[in-house]
Amino acid sequence: MATEVTAAATGLVARTEARRQEASSAIDPKERAKRSQYFTPAPAADFIVSHARLGSGEPIRVLDPGAGVGSLTASLVSRVLRERPGTRVSVTACEDDPQLHAALSATLKDCARTAREVGCHLETTLVKDDFIEWAARSGELPGEVRRPFDLVIMNPPYKKLAANSRPRRAVADTCTETSNLYSAFMALGVHLLAPGGQLVSITPRSFANGPYFRPFRKYFLHHMHIDHVHVFETRNRIFSDTDVLQENVIFSATRTNSPNRGKVTVSSSHSHSGEIQSRTVEYREMVQPEDSEHFIHISADEEDAELAAAHASLAATLQEIACQVSTGRVVDFRSKEHLRPDPEAGAVPLIYPLHMRDGGISWPVAGAKKNNAIMLNDKTEKMTFPAGYYVVVKRLSSKEEKRRVVAVVFDPDMTPCPRIGFENHVNVFHNAGEGLPKEVARGLCLWLNSTLLDRFIRRFSGHTQVNATDLRNLRYPSTTQLRALGGEWIEGGWPDQDKLDDLVERHLEPAGPTSPPEV
C-alpha cells in the first residue's frame, strides 16, 4: 500500500508540473510580467511545503492565495498522502487570472481524486476573486461563515502597490499599511490564520529591512513568531525557468500572542536541491524588541554571524559622530522651471549620481542627459545646502555594480559655489544641514566604500536601494577613527580596493570615547 500511495503522490505532482509548464508557455510573457506571475516549479514547491507542520489535528484547513495552477497545493497534498494518510484536509485556492482557472480547477480535482483513491478525504474550494478583496471582506457577506485557516502556503506576486490604489487601501483597512503585493498577501495571510496557525511563504527578502516595509514588519512581528528562515544564496536558481532576480527566502511563522521568545532556525542553500547549512539562534538575534524599525536580521551562516558581530562592534551610531543623513532635497520633475543644463549666472551645482566618480565629484558633465545646475532663488534655497564637505551616496545601484554602497566626497575647494543642490537619487551625510569637517568626511567616505561594509549590506539587505533609513541604522567607526582614516586621503587620487580596505582595517582598532566633530 505504501508503494501505491507514493506512486499516486508522485504522479499528482508530475501532472501538476505539466500543467504549470503548459500555462507558463501559453501565457504571454508581457501578461505574466503585468501580473507579476512567477509560477512555482515542482521541486521548489516540494521544498517550500516541506517547511509546513502537518500536526496531529483534523481536519487541516489550508489556504493557497495566488495559487496559479495549484503547484503548492499539489505538493502539500502529496506530502499529506505520504506522511499522514487518512488525514482530512480542506483546501481553499484563490486565483483571479481567468487564464489559469481551468488548470487550477483540474489540479484541485486531481488532488481530490488522488486522495480518494488512497483512502484520504480532501475538500477543495476554488475562489476566482481577487485575493485582497476576498480576504478584506472576510465574513462580511450575508450568511457567510468563514473559519480561520490552520496553514497558509503562498508564492505571492511581487509588485508595488500604488499609494492610493484600491488594493492598498483594502489591506490598510483590514490589517496594515504596506507597499507591495507580496507583503500585502503575507499580511492578509496572517489576518486569516487561526491562533497557532502557520504561514509558509516564499518571497523576496527586501521586507526584512528598509522604511517602506516598516508598518508591515511591525504588524507581522506583533502577531507572528518566526520559526524558520531559509535563504537561497543564488538569486535565480529557485525560479530557474523565469526571469526573476529577487533574493528569495522561505519564511515559516506561527500565529501567537507571545512572538518574542525562544529560538529560530536559519538555513541556507544554493537551490532547493542543494546542500543545506542550518543553525539555530536566539530569537533576539533576529528580532530585537527595542528596534523601532522592526528590522529582521537574517544571519544565514557563521560568516553572516561574524559579519553581524563585526558590525555590532563598531564604536558609534550616526548620532554619536554628530552626523545626519538625508535624501537629496531636489526632486527634478517638481523643479523643472529652476533647472539648467549647464552652469550660468545665478545657478549653483546640482549633483546627480552621474557626477560621482572615484571618490569625488566631477562637475559639470558636458552633454549629460541630466541637468548640471539649479537656479538659486527664494523657492530653491531651502532645497540646497551651504558650501562645505559632504559625503554623497548613490541611492540605487545595479545588481552588477561592484559595490552596493557607492560614496564620494563633495569638496568645496574642487567645486567652488555658495550652495549646492543634491538631487533625490542621492543620500547626503551632513551635520545639521551643514558640511562636515574635511577629515571626517573623507574618512567616512573611505569607510562607506570598504569591502567590509559592502559585504554586510549585501548579506543583510535584500534590495539594491540604499535608503537613508538603512544608513541611519548602521553603526560607524568613531570620530577619532574617521579623522585618522581621512588623514590617509590621497590628494588627486583614489586608492584601489585592496589599498582602501587595508587603510580601513588598520584604522578600525579600538578607539577611545567618541567625540563630536568640530564644525
N, C-alpha and C positions, 0 to 999 in steps of 0.2 A: 504493500500500500504506500509506503514511504517513497518508493521509486516512482509510483504513478503520480503522487502529489507533486514531487519535484519536477517531473516532466510537464505536468499541467501548469505549474507556476512558471517554469521557464518558457513554455510556449506562449503564455499570456504576455509576458514581457516582450518576446520576439515579435509577436503580431502587432503590439502597440508601437514598437520601434519602427516597423514597416509603415505604419500609418504616419508616424512622425516624419519619416523621410519623404513620404509621398506629399504630405502637406507642405513641408519645407521647400520642396521643388515646385509645387503647384502655385504657391502664393508669390506674387510679385515682390521681389526684394524691397522695392520702394514702399510697398504697402506694409511689409513687415517692419521696416525701419520706422514708418509713420506710427505704427502701433507699439514700437519698441518690443517686438516679439523675439525672444531667444528660446527656442524650443529645447527641452531638456533631453539630451541623448540617453539611451537606456543605461549605459554604465554609470553615468553621472546620477541618474535618478535612483538607481540601486544604492549608490554610495550615500546620497542625501537621506533616503529613508532609513538607512542603517542607523542613523542617529535618533530615530524615533523610539520612544518607550512604548512597548505594546501592553505592558501592565498585566494585571490579572482580572480586572473587572470586565463586565459585559453589559450592554454592547459598547463598542468603541465608536464614538461619534467623530467623524473625520470631515474636515473642510479643506478643499483644494481650490483656492481662489486663483483666477487666471490660469485655468487648468490646461489650456492648449488642447492637445489631443488626448490628454489623460495619462501622460508618462509617469508622473509621480504617483498617481492613484494606482496604476497597474503595478508598479514596483512595490508599493506598500501592500496591496492585496496579495501579491506573490509572496512577500515575506510572511504575512499572516498565515497563508496556507501552509507554508513550510514549517513555521515555528510555533504557531498557535492554532492548529487545526481544530475546527469546531467552534471557533470564536464567532460571535455575531458582530458584524461590522455595518455601520451606516455611513455612507459617503455622500457629501454634497459637493458637487463640482460646479464652479462658476466660470463662465466664459461668454463674453459678449460679441465675439467675432463670428458672424454667420458662416464664414468660410470654414470654420472649424467644428461647427455643431454636428455635422454628420459623422466626422471621425471621432469626436469625443463621445457621442451617443453610442457608436459602435464599440468603443473601448469600455464604456460602462456596462453595456450588455454583455460583452465578452468577459468582464470581471465577474458579473453575477452568474453567468452560465458556468464559468470555470469553477467558481466557488461551490456552486450547487453540485457539480459533478464529483467533487471530492468530499461532499458532506458538510460544507460550511454554508452559513446563511449571510448573504450580503444584500443590503438595500442601497439603491443609488437614486440620487436626485440631480437632475441637470438644471441649473439655473442659467437662463440665457440673457440675464440682465447684466448691466454694468455692475461690477462687484462693489464699487464705492457706494453707488446709490442703493444697492440692495442691502449692504451692511449698515448704512446710515439710517435706513428706515426699519431696522430690525424690530420686529414685533409690533409695528405701528399699524399694519393693515387690519381691517376688521376681521375678527375670527382667527387671526394668525397667532400661533403659539410657536415661538422659535426657541428651542433649548440651546444652551451654550455647548460648545464643542470640547471634546477631550484632547483632540490633536488637530493642529493646523499645519499643513505642509504647503510650501509655496516656492515657486521661482517667479517672482513678480516682474512686471515690466519696469524698465529703467528709463524714466523720462521726467523732465522738470514739469512742475505744475505752475501754471501762470498764477500770479498773485491774487487776482480777483476771479479766478475760474470757479465754476460751479463745483467741480470735484474737490478743490482745495477748501472751499467754504464748508462743504458737507463733512469733510474729515475734521476740520476745526470745530464744527458744531457738535460732533459726536465724541471726539476724544482729545485731539491735539492739533496744533498748527504744524504743518510740515510742507516741504518744498519739492518733494519728488514722489513719483508714483510708487516706487518700491518701498519707501518709508511709510507712505500712506497705507499700502496694503499691510505692512507689518503692524502698524498701529491699530488698524481695524481688526487684524487677526487677534491681537491682544485683547481688544474690546470684546470679541466674540468667544473668548476662551472661558471655560469653567474654572473655578478655583482648583489648583493642582494640574490644570491642563498644560499641554506642551505646544510650543511653537518651534517648528524646524523650517529654516528658510535659507536659501542661497541668495546672497545679494552682494552688491559692491560693498567694500569696507569703508567707503567715504563717510557713512553716517557716524562712524566712531569718533570723529572729531570735526572741528570747523564750526563756525557760527550758525550756518544755515540749518543744521540739524539739531541745534541745542534744545528747542522745545520738544522735539521727538525723543531725544535721549532722556530728557527729564521724565517724560511720561513713561517711556519704556522701562527705565530703571526703577521707577516708583512701583510698577506693577509686576515686574518680572525679575526672576533670579537667573542669571546666565549660568548654564550648566556646562556647556562645551562650545568652544570656538575652533573651527578648522580653517586653516589658512592655506590657500594654494599659492605656492612660490612662483609659478609660471602663469602669466596673465591669460593666455589663450588656449590652455590645454583642456579646460573643463568644457568649453563650447568650441571644440576644435573645428567644427564644420560651419562656424558662423564667424562674423567679423567683430565680435565683441572683444574689447580690450580692457574691460574693467578688471580691477583687482578683486577677486571674489573670495568671500568667506561663507562658511556654513555656520549659522548660529542655531543652537538649541537652547531654549529657555523655558522656565516653568512659571506659571501664574501663581503668585504668592503675596502674602501681606508682609513677609519678612525677607526682602530681597538681598540685604547687605550682610549676608552671613555665609560661613562655610568656605568651600574651595571651588575652583573651577578648573576644568581640563582644557588645555590648549594643545592642539596638534597641528601638524603641517605636512604637506607632501607636494610633489611637483604636479601631480594629476590625481584623478580619482582612483587610479590603479597603482600609483607609485608607493614606494616605501614610506611609511608614516612614522614621524617622530612625535612623541607625546610627552607632556609634562603637566603636573598638577601644581597650581599656585594658589596662594591665599586670595580670596575674593577681593580684598583691599588692594592687592597689587594691580588688578584690572580696573576696579571701580573705586575711586577714592571719595568717600562720603562728603568730605568738606569741599570738593571741587565744584564751584558754581557753574562751570561749563559742562559738567557731567561727561567728561571725556571717558572713552573706553580704551584702555591701554592694552593692546594685544601684543604680547611677547611670545612669539611662536616657538622659539627655541632658546638654548643657552646663550647664543650670540645676541639675540634680541634682548635677553635679560641683562647681559653685560653692557649693551648699548644704553639700556634704560638706566642702569646703575651709574654709568659714566655721566649721563646727562644729569641725573639727580645729584651727583657730587659737585657739579659746578657751583661756584661761590655765590651767585647773586641772581635775584629776579631783575626784571627790567626796571622796576621802580627803584630798586636799591642802587642801580647805576645812574639814576636820575635821567632816564630816557623814556620817551613815549614813542609809539609807532602808530601812524595813521595812513589810511588810504589817500592817495593823491586827491586834492580837492577839485581839480578841474575836470569836469565831465564835458568832453569836447562837443558832443551833439547839442548840449544845452547852452553852449557858449559860442556858437558859430560866428556871431557878428563880431566877436572880440579876437578871433584867431587870425594869425597871419602866417603865410607860407615861409616868409623869410624875415630876418631882423629888420626893424625900421625904427625911426624915432618914436619914442613913447611906448615902445614894446619891450617886454622882458622875456628871457628864455622860457620856453615851455618844454618840459622834459618828458619824453615818451621812452618806452623800452628800447626803441631803435637808437637812442642816443647813448646807451650803456655799453661800454667796451673796455675790456681788460682793466677792470677795477676803477675806471674813471668815466667821465662824461665827455663825449665827442659832440660838440655843438658849435654851429648849426650843421645839419646834414643837408647838403645841396641836393635838390631834386627829390627829396623824400616824399612819400605818399602822405605823410602826416605833416601837420604844421610845426614850425620851429619856434613860434613866438605867440605871445598873448599881449594885447594892449593893456597897459596899466591905467586904470581909472577907478572911479568910485565904486563901480559894480564888480570889478575884478580884484581889487586889492585884498579883500578877505579870502580870495581863493589862492593867494600866493604866500610865500614865506620870505622873511627878510634874508639878505645875503648872509651866508655862513656855510659851515661844513655840515653836510647831511649825508646819511647813508641811505641809498636808494636800492630797493629790492623789487625785482620783477614779481608781479602777482601771478602770472601764468608762465609755465614752462612746458615745452613739448615733452612727450614721453622719451624722445630720443636725445634730449639735451643732456650734456654730461653731468650737470648738477641740477638738483631740484631748486635750490636757493641760489639765485644769481644776484650778487650785491656789488655796488660801486659806491665811490665817494664823490659827492658833488663838492668840488674845490673852488671857492670863490676867487682864488688867485688865477686859476686856469680859465674860469668863465666869469669875468667881472660883470656885475649887474647889481642894481639896488634891491631887487626882489626876484624870486624865482617861482614859476608855476610848475607843479608836478601833476601830470595827468593821472586819471583814475586807474590806469593799468599798472601803477607802481605803488609800493608802500614806502613810506618815508620815516626814518628814525630822526627824532628831534628832541629838544629839551624845552618843553612848554611853548612850542611853536617857534622856537628859535634854533640856531645852529648848535652843534656840539663842539667841544674842544678838538683841535686838529688830531692829536694823538689818539684820543678816544674814538673818534670817527674812523680813523684808519685801522685801529686795532679791531674795532667791531666789524668792519668790512672784511678783514682777513679771517676773522672767526667765522663769519657767516658763509664764507666761501670754502671752508675747510671740509675735508672728506669726512671727518668725524660727525659734523653736523648734518652733512648730506646723507650719510648712512642712517642717522637717526630719523630724519624727516622721511626718507624713502621707506623705511621699515614700518613707521608708525602712522603715516598719512596715506590714505587710500586715494588721494586725488592729486592732480598736478597744479592745483591752485594754491598759492601761498597766501593765506589770509592774514590780515593784521592781527586777528584774534589768535591765530596759531603762533605768530611771532611774540605776542604778549605773554603767552603761556609757556614759552621756553624759559630755561634757565641760561645764564650767561656767565662768562668769566668776570671777575671783579674789576672794578675801575682801575685798580693798580695793575692788574694783568693786562687789561686792554691798553693802557698807556704804554706799558713796556712793549707789547706786541706792535702797537702803532709806531713806536720808535724804530722798528726794523723796516719800515716802509721804504721802498726803493724809489727815489725820485725819478720820474720819466720811464719807469719800467714796471713790469708786473711779473711776479715770480711764477715759475711753472708749479704744477700741483704738488709735486714732491717737496719742493722747497717751501711752499706755503704751509703744507702740513707739518713739516719739520719745525718751522717757526712757531706754529700754534702749539704743538706738543711740548716744545721747550718752555713756553711761557705759561703752560697750564699747571705748573707746580703749585702746591698750596700757597695761598697768599694770606696776608693779614686781613683785618676787617675792611669791608667795602666802604670807600669814601666817595662822596658825590663828586662829579667832575666840576672843575672850575669853568665858569662861563665868562 
